Each structure stands twice: as structure tokens, then as C-alpha cells.
């Protein structure tokens, strides 16, 4: 094949991603992961014709949904968040684990153990779906689901799996790993958006003082979800932009109600 034609083919085939569009697509998929009874029939409030549900798996209290998005012509995978955020915050234990060959990389032990228990089933589910729909994937999750989505995207890149992460968009995700985890994640150049809402408490745990840091790129929505800021956390590789969600830390980021409302979508089972 002529090299100029090949380059033309590659660039014209690539899917253009619009921030607001992929965010809205992702928030609806993320919320649908809470609605197991509804999504099995695909008739929940946030389900739409452009998302075709294919599989739902549930294990160790976590639920993951799989399907195909016709707009982006890509698979999607969404990880459900905790059903009781306050109980999760009260009982979580933030301890590090080094599960990768690169022993400088550490992640939160509880998040990783849960992801690890799901991992074989996730890839076994994706394999036949990718044969039908291709290997591009939209990855999303809210709350705890955001942490699991981050670990899945990292695992896919770190282990050179066959899937192409078209986007990872999380909502109210906690921090997942240390400096080296974030540095390695950034090397993969995955389209990553980390959506935060006003004074949501969850993006501020585990604390920086415990050695945890966020992946970029933060998009911070105001209180009534009418405006957002594209934050400069890439300028601060190991600290959030102090003018975004971190502007209310450490004493005023205490809202659980902001955590359950993203882009005018009620997150959790109450939104089903």
C-alpha cells in the first residue's frame, strides 16, 4: 500500500472525540450500570437507542455492564459504584499494594483486589464481543466504579492487551495509585477525562499525604452542573489544579450529594 494512502486512511478512519459528547455518553452508561433490573431490559432513564446492552456480570458485590455504542462504533464497559457511599467511606482501608512487575508502581489494595477478582471474567466477556464489534472500547465508571475503570484501562495498556481504549471518562473517582502509577498511565496517551462535581468528597480520598494521586485530565463542574473548567492538572503531574475541585480541600470537600449528581444525572440506584 502506498504510504501516503495508508496515512490518509489511518487519519480519516480515526474517531474524533468531542469532550461534551463523550462525557454525556459516558455518564449515561455509567449510571445505567446501577440499574441491573432495568438494564437487562434496557428501559432505564439513562438507557438510549445508541447503546446496545450485551452482558451484565456481577461478582463480589460489584457489577459490570458491557455493550456497543453505535455513535462511536465502539464497545463500552461500565463499572458500578458503591451502593452506599457513606458506608464505603467509613470503612475503606487505604493500604498500598505493588502487584505489577514494576515494583515502583503501587495502587490501593482494596481497589486492586476487587478488580483482580473481576479481571478474568471481564476479558472472557470482551473476547467474543470484540469479534463481533471490534476492539475499540469506551470505559467509564462512577465512584468506586471510576477506580475500577482506571485500573482496567491501566491493565489493558500495561499488559499490552489487544483492546484500544477509545476513551476513559470517570465520575467522582477516588485516587487510585502513587506517583509512578500516574507517570506510567500518562505514558500511554489514553484519552482520559476525570469528571468532578463541585464539593464532591470522593475525589479527595485517599489523601495525598498517604501517597495517592489522580490521573489527568480533570474536568470540574460547578454546583448546578451548568459550567465546567478544563483543569491544568497536566501542569501539576502529582497534584490537582488548585483552582478546580482541589480548591475546596482539605476541609470543605465534604459533599455526598454532589457525589450523586453529575451532569444533571442522578447517580446510583435512586436514578434508575
C-alpha positions in Angstrom: 0.0 0.0 0.0 1.3 3.5 -0.9 2.5 5.1 2.4 0.6 8.4 1.7 -2.6 6.5 1.1 -2.0 4.5 4.2 -1.5 7.6 6.4 -4.6 9.1 4.8 -6.6 6.0 5.7 -5.4 6.0 9.2 -6.2 9.6 9.9 -9.6 9.6 8.2 -10.6 6.4 10.0 -9.8 7.7 13.4 -12.8 8.6 15.5 -13.0 12.3 16.5 -13.9 12.6 20.2 -15.8 15.7 21.4 -15.4 16.4 25.1 -19.0 17.2 25.9 -20.4 14.4 23.7 -18.2 11.7 25.1 -18.9 12.9 28.6 -22.6 12.8 28.1 -22.4 9.3 26.5 -20.3 8.1 29.4 -22.4 9.5 32.2 -25.5 7.7 30.9 -23.6 4.5 30.5 -22.1 4.8 34.0 -25.5 5.4 35.6 -27.0 2.5 33.7 -24.6 0.2 35.5 -26.6 0.8 38.7 -29.9 -0.3 37.1 -29.5 -4.0 36.8 -33.2 -4.8 36.7 -33.8 -2.1 34.2 -30.8 -2.5 32.0 -31.5 -6.2 31.4 -34.5 -4.9 29.5 -32.7 -1.6 28.6 -35.5 0.6 29.7 -33.9 2.7 32.4 -33.9 6.5 32.4 -30.3 6.8 31.1 -30.5 4.0 28.6 -30.7 5.1 24.9 -31.0 3.7 21.5 -27.3 4.3 20.7 -26.2 2.0 23.5 -26.9 -1.7 22.9 -26.5 -3.8 26.1 -25.0 -7.2 25.6 -23.7 -8.5 29.0 -24.0 -7.9 32.7 -21.6 -9.6 35.2 -21.9 -9.5 39.0 -19.2 -10.7 41.4 -18.1 -9.9 44.9 -20.7 -7.2 45.2 -19.5 -5.4 42.0 -21.4 -5.1 38.7 -20.0 -4.5 35.3 -22.0 -3.9 32.1 -20.9 -4.4 28.5 -22.4 -3.3 25.2 -21.9 -1.5 22.0 -22.3 2.2 21.2 -23.5 2.9 17.7 -22.4 6.5 17.6 -18.7 5.8 18.3 -18.9 2.3 16.8 -17.2 1.0 19.9 -17.7 -1.4 22.8 -18.4 0.0 26.2 -17.7 -1.3 29.6 -19.0 0.4 32.8 -18.2 -0.4 36.4 -20.8 0.3 39.0 -20.0 2.4 42.1 -20.8 1.6 45.7 -24.4 1.3 46.7 -23.8 3.1 50.0 -21.2 5.8 49.6 -21.1 6.9 53.3 -20.6 3.3 54.5 -17.9 2.8 51.9 -16.1 6.0 53.1 -16.4 5.0 56.7 -15.0 1.5 56.2 -12.4 1.8 53.5 -8.8 0.9 54.3 -6.2 2.7 52.2 -3.2 0.5 52.0 -0.8 0.2 49.1 0.0 -3.0 47.1 2.7 -3.5 44.4 1.0 -6.0 42.0 3.0 -5.2 38.8 6.4 -6.3 37.6 7.5 -2.7 38.0 7.7 -2.6 41.8 7.8 1.2 41.9 4.1 1.2 41.0 1.7 0.9 43.8 -2.1 1.1 43.9 -4.8 0.9 46.6 -5.1 -2.6 47.8 -8.8 -2.9 48.1 -9.5 -1.4 44.7 -6.9 -3.7 43.1 -8.1 -6.9 44.8 -11.7 -6.2 43.6 -10.5 -5.5 40.1 -8.3 -8.6 40.1 -11.2 -10.8 41.1 -13.2 -9.4 38.1 -10.4 -9.4 35.6 -10.7 -13.0 34.1 -14.4 -12.6 33.6 -14.0 -9.2 32.1 -11.6 -10.3 29.4 -13.6 -13.5 28.8 -16.7 -11.4 28.2 -14.9 -8.9 26.0 -13.3 -11.6 23.7 -16.4 -12.7 21.8 -17.8 -9.2 21.8 -14.7 -7.8 20.1 -15.0 -10.5 17.4 -18.5 -9.1 16.6 -18.0 -5.3 17.3 -14.2 -4.7 17.1 -11.7 -3.8 19.7 -12.3 -0.1 20.4 -13.7 0.4 23.9 -15.4 3.3 25.8 -14.5 2.8 29.5 -16.4 4.5 32.3 -17.5 4.3 35.9 -18.8 6.4 38.8 -17.3 6.5 42.3 -15.7 3.1 43.2 -16.5 2.2 39.6 -14.2 5.0 38.4 -11.3 3.5 40.3 -12.0 0.1 38.7 -12.3 1.7 35.3 -8.9 3.3 35.8 -7.4 0.0 36.8 -8.9 -1.7 33.8 -7.5 0.9 31.4 -4.1 0.7 33.0 -4.1 -3.1 33.0 -5.0 -3.1 29.3 -2.1 -0.9 28.4 0.4 -2.2 30.8 -0.1 -5.8 29.7 -0.3 -5.0 26.0 -3.8 -6.4 25.7 -5.5 -6.3 22.3 -8.1 -3.7 23.0 -7.9 0.0 22.1 -9.2 2.3 24.8 -11.1 4.9 22.8 -11.8 6.9 26.0 -11.9 6.6 29.7 -14.2 9.0 31.4 -14.8 8.7 35.2 -17.2 10.5 37.5 -16.3 11.2 41.1 -13.5 8.7 41.1 -11.2 8.3 44.2 -7.4 8.4 43.8 -6.0 5.0 42.7 -2.2 4.9 42.8 1.1 6.5 43.6 3.4 8.9 41.6 4.7 6.1 39.5 1.3 4.7 38.6 0.2 8.2 37.3 3.5 8.6 35.4 3.1 5.2 33.7 -0.5 5.8 32.9 0.4 9.1 31.3 2.9 7.4 29.0 0.1 5.5 27.3 -1.6 8.7 25.9 -5.1 7.3 26.5 -7.9 9.8 26.1 -8.7 10.3 29.8 -11.2 12.7 31.4 -11.8 12.7 35.2 -15.1 14.5 35.9 -15.5 16.1 39.3 -18.5 18.0 40.7 -18.2 21.0 43.0 -17.5 19.7 46.5 -17.8 16.0 45.9 -16.0 14.3 48.8 -14.8 11.2 47.0 -12.2 12.6 44.6 -10.3 13.7 47.7 -9.7 10.2 49.1 -7.3 8.5 49.6 -5.4 11.6 50.7 -2.2 12.9 49.0 -0.4 12.5 52.3 -0.9 8.8 52.1 0.9 8.7 48.7 -2.1 8.7 46.3 -2.5 10.8 43.2 -5.0 11.4 40.5 -4.6 10.6 36.8 -5.4 13.6 34.5 -7.4 15.2 33.0 -9.8 16.8 35.5 -13.0 18.5 34.3 -14.6 20.3 37.2 -18.3 21.1 37.1 -19.8 23.9 39.1 -22.5 23.4 41.7 -25.5 23.3 39.4 -23.7 21.5 36.5 -24.1 24.4 34.1 -20.4 25.2 33.5 -17.1 23.4 33.8 -13.4 24.1 33.9 -10.8 22.2 32.0 -8.2 21.9 34.7 -4.4 22.2 34.4 -3.5 19.0 36.2 -1.1 18.0 33.4 0.9 21.1 34.6 0.9 19.6 38.1 1.6 15.9 37.4 1.3 14.9 41.1 -1.2 17.5 42.5 -4.6 18.6 41.3 -5.1 22.0 39.9 -5.7 24.2 42.9 -8.4 26.2 41.1 -10.6 23.2 40.4 -12.0 20.6 42.8 -9.0 20.9 45.0 -9.9 24.5 45.7 -12.3 23.3 48.4 -9.7 20.9 50.0 -9.0 19.8 52.6 -11.9 20.9 54.9 -14.7 21.9 52.5 -14.9 19.0 50.1 -17.4 17.0 52.2 -20.5 16.7 50.0 -22.0 13.3 49.3 -24.9 14.9 47.5 -22.6 16.4 44.9 -21.2 12.9 44.5 -24.5 11.5 43.5 -25.4 14.2 40.9 -23.3 14.5 37.7 -24.3 16.4 34.5 -27.9 16.6 35.7 -28.0 12.8 36.1 -28.8 11.3 39.5 -26.1 8.6 40.0 -26.9 5.4 41.9 -29.9 3.2 42.3 -32.1 6.2 43.1 -31.5 7.4 39.5 -32.9 4.2 37.9 
